[in-house]
Structure formats: structure tokens, C-alpha cells
Amino acid sequence: MAGKAFGHDYKMEWLENERLRQETSTENWIYIGVDTHRPGMAKIGLTTGSLGTRASGSQNPFYTLLYAFKIKEGVESKRVAIIEDTVKVFLSGLYQCIPHETTGRRSEWFYANPFEMKERVHDFLYEKFSWDMYCYHCDIRDIGVIYSWENSKLLEGSTRPKYQAKDLSSPPVDPNCFMPGGCDEDCDCWD
């Protein structure tokens, strides 16, 4: 039997190894940062390293990461830069870019609601770069989901989670269950 030797399925093993590689990867992100003392502004950026380097890299003590979208492990740094540049062009059509004070050149900062920006960047990345993103399409909800990280300390006051990509889309417990409280008749989804 091709692909199997003594009951071993090499394709399934490869898929599982690839899933684990992507799931445990901490490199390659497109992120949104904020200045907690200046609402109405958001920064778009990239890192081919870990998010921790971007969270602590700014000299601004009020700067923090808000959200990050996971690019697949193995995508080359040149491609990550292309993705970021394309996102910046997209955002420039939606928001006013904040120029650098001294040079007047465009920065990575925009006058924007960071939560709205997050939704727009997510949808744009999924639509234009899903091949490069660690993502999937949920047929049940008919949505694209990019594995992401969010700053729960900033959003909810909880401890900040480690920089790991997760499915933050709140998938239903049961595929037939879309409403909190269950899917109505004889539902035991939430018991």
C-alpha cells in the first residue's frame, strides 16, 4: 500500500507534525500596538522574531501590543515585509497616517480606533494572504479565522498570556449551536 508501511500513515504523521510546528511557533507576526495614553491611535508592525521583542522594544513606557496575527512558520522575512507593506497601503486608504515629527515621512502609526483597525486588518489578511497566515475557514460560521494573540491584561485586566497563537474566534461548542444558552430544543451543549 502506497504511503503506509506496517500500519503507519506518513501523510497523517506529516500533517500532525506540521500542525504542531505551526501551533508552537512564536515567530512571524503582523501586530497592532497602542499608546495607552493616546487613544485614537494605533500602530501596525511586523516581527519575524517573537512578539516579546516588539512589546518591549519601544522607548515609550505607555506603548503596548494589543493584538497580533500569526503568519505561518517558514514564511520568509521578505514575504512578511511585503505583507506588512501591503497592509500599510490598505490602512492608508482608510485612516490618516501620522508622519514622523522630524522627517515628515510616513510612520507605522495611524489615527484610528485600534479595535476597528484589528477587525479590518484581520479581514484584509485573510482575504489577501490566507496562504501565508496560520488560519482556517470555518464552514459552519462561514468566516475566516486567523490564529492570533491578544493582550488580555490590557483588555480585561487579567494576566497577560504568553505570546502564542490561538483561535480567538469563540467557536461554538456544538456546530449546530450559535447562541449562548444552546441551540434551543433539547440542547445540552452548555450543560
ChimeraX attribute file (.defattr): number of C-alpha atoms within 10 A of each C-alpha:
attribute: neighborCount
match mode: 1-to-1
recipient: residues
	/A:1	6
	/A:2	6
	/A:3	10
	/A:4	10
	/A:5	9
	/A:6	6
	/A:7	8
	/A:8	10
	/A:9	12
	/A:10	13
	/A:11	11
	/A:12	11
	/A:13	11
	/A:14	11
	/A:15	11
	/A:16	12
	/A:17	12
	/A:18	13
	/A:19	12
	/A:20	11
	/A:21	14
	/A:22	19
	/A:23	17
	/A:24	13
	/A:25	17
	/A:26	21
	/A:27	21
	/A:28	24
	/A:29	27
	/A:30	25
	/A:31	25
	/A:32	24
	/A:33	21
	/A:34	21
	/A:35	17
	/A:36	16
	/A:37	10
	/A:38	11
	/A:39	12
	/A:40	14
	/A:41	21
	/A:42	27
	/A:43	24
	/A:44	25
	/A:45	20
	/A:46	22
	/A:47	20
	/A:48	19
	/A:49	13
	/A:50	16
	/A:51	23
	/A:52	14
	/A:53	11
	/A:54	17
	/A:55	14
	/A:56	13
	/A:57	11
	/A:58	11
	/A:59	7
	/A:60	9
	/A:61	10
	/A:62	11
	/A:63	20
	/A:64	20
	/A:65	24
	/A:66	24
	/A:67	20
	/A:68	28
	/A:69	26
	/A:70	25
	/A:71	31
	/A:72	23
	/A:73	20
	/A:74	12
	/A:75	15
	/A:76	12
	/A:77	14
	/A:78	10
	/A:79	11
	/A:80	21
	/A:81	16
	/A:82	11
	/A:83	18
	/A:84	21
	/A:85	16
	/A:86	16
	/A:87	19
	/A:88	23
	/A:89	11
	/A:90	14
	/A:91	20
	/A:92	15
	/A:93	9
	/A:94	14
	/A:95	16
	/A:96	13
	/A:97	22
	/A:98	18
	/A:99	14
	/A:100	12
	/A:101	9
	/A:102	6
	/A:103	8
	/A:104	9
	/A:105	10
	/A:106	14
	/A:107	15
	/A:108	19
	/A:109	21
	/A:110	23
	/A:111	17
	/A:112	18
	/A:113	14
	/A:114	21
	/A:115	14
	/A:116	10
	/A:117	21
	/A:118	19
	/A:119	10
	/A:120	16
	/A:121	21
	/A:122	18
	/A:123	17
	/A:124	16
	/A:125	23
	/A:126	22
	/A:127	11
	/A:128	13
	/A:129	15
	/A:130	19
	/A:131	14
	/A:132	19
	/A:133	24
	/A:134	24
	/A:135	22
	/A:136	15
	/A:137	13
	/A:138	12
	/A:139	9
	/A:140	12
	/A:141	12
	/A:142	8
	/A:143	13
	/A:144	18
	/A:145	21
	/A:146	25
	/A:147	22
	/A:148	24
	/A:149	23
	/A:150	22
	/A:151	19
	/A:152	14
	/A:153	12
	/A:154	14
	/A:155	10
	/A:156	9
	/A:157	9
	/A:158	10
	/A:159	10
	/A:160	13
	/A:161	11
	/A:162	12
	/A:163	18
	/A:164	18
	/A:165	23
	/A:166	17
	/A:167	14
	/A:168	12
	/A:169	13
	/A:170	6
	/A:171	14
	/A:172	15
	/A:173	13
	/A:174	13
	/A:175	12
	/A:176	14
	/A:177	18
	/A:178	15
	/A:179	10
	/A:180	11
	/A:181	12
	/A:182	18
	/A:183	16
	/A:184	13
	/A:185	6
	/A:186	7
	/A:187	13
	/A:188	12
	/A:189	16
	/A:190	11
	/A:191	6
